[in-house]
Amino acid sequence: MENTTKPLTARAVFARNLRIARRLNDVSQEALALQAGMSRTYVSEIERGERNVSIDNMGALADALGVALRDLVDPEMFGGLLEKANK
């Protein structure tokens, strides 16, 4: 059977990886938002893929979490964790 799942958009990859990185670091949306100089609502909308986030804000979020921005935009970064979670 052919795999018909569409690849994630760049926005969806960032949203997914941001949420996973935040949870792995045991940081709330509110704490992340405060550290990054944003509102909690904005961070929530980014994590749900509802916002087209600027590269500057992407960098601020990565810095606040202490992770490299490249990790937050890498579609393969947390793929193994998702496979384990879905089993």
matplotlib code that plots the C-alpha trace (Angstrom):
import matplotlib.pyplot as plt

x = [0.0, 1.3, 2.0, -0.4, 0.5, 1.5, 4.7, 4.2, 4.4, 7.3, 4.9, 3.6, 7.1, 8.0, 4.8, 5.2, 8.9, 8.4, 5.7, 7.8, 10.9, 8.9, 7.4, 10.8, 12.2, 9.1, 8.3, 4.8, 3.5, 3.3, 6.9, 8.2, 6.2, 7.5, 11.1, 10.7, 8.9, 5.6, 2.1, 1.0, -1.8, 0.7, 2.8, -0.3, -1.3, 2.2, 2.1, -1.3, 0.1, -2.3, 0.4, 2.9, 5.7, 8.7, 12.2, 13.0, 10.3, 11.4, 14.9, 13.6, 11.6, 14.6, 16.8, 14.3, 14.2, 18.0, 17.8, 19.2, 16.7, 17.7, 16.3, 12.9, 12.7, 14.1, 11.3, 13.3, 14.3, 11.6, 10.3, 11.4, 9.6, 6.3, 6.6, 7.1, 4.2, 1.8, 2.5]
y = [0.0, 3.4, 6.0, 8.9, 11.1, 14.6, 16.1, 18.7, 22.3, 24.4, 26.0, 22.7, 21.3, 24.4, 24.2, 20.5, 20.8, 23.8, 22.1, 18.9, 20.9, 22.9, 19.8, 18.0, 21.0, 20.9, 24.6, 26.0, 28.1, 31.0, 30.6, 30.3, 33.3, 35.4, 34.3, 35.1, 38.4, 37.2, 36.6, 33.1, 33.3, 34.0, 31.0, 28.8, 29.9, 29.2, 25.7, 25.1, 26.2, 29.2, 31.9, 32.7, 33.4, 35.7, 34.4, 36.8, 35.3, 31.8, 32.7, 34.2, 31.0, 28.8, 30.9, 30.9, 27.1, 26.8, 24.8, 25.6, 27.1, 24.5, 21.8, 23.5, 23.6, 20.1, 17.7, 14.7, 16.1, 14.6, 11.9, 9.0, 10.4, 10.7, 7.1, 5.8, 7.9, 6.6, 2.9]
z = [0.0, -0.9, 1.8, 1.2, 4.1, 3.1, 4.4, 7.1, 6.1, 7.6, 9.9, 11.1, 11.7, 13.7, 15.7, 16.5, 17.4, 19.5, 21.6, 22.0, 23.0, 25.5, 27.0, 27.1, 29.0, 31.4, 30.6, 30.5, 27.6, 30.0, 31.2, 27.6, 26.5, 29.4, 28.7, 25.0, 25.5, 24.0, 25.2, 26.2, 23.7, 20.9, 21.9, 22.0, 18.5, 17.2, 18.7, 17.1, 13.7, 13.5, 13.4, 10.7, 13.1, 12.1, 12.0, 14.8, 17.1, 16.1, 17.3, 20.5, 21.3, 20.5, 22.8, 25.6, 25.4, 25.0, 21.8, 18.4, 15.9, 13.3, 15.6, 15.7, 11.9, 11.3, 10.3, 11.4, 14.8, 17.0, 14.5, 16.7, 19.7, 17.8, 16.5, 20.1, 21.3, 18.7, 19.5]

ax = plt.figure().add_subplot(projection="3d")
ax.plot(x, y, z, "-o")
ax.set_aspect("equal")
plt.show()
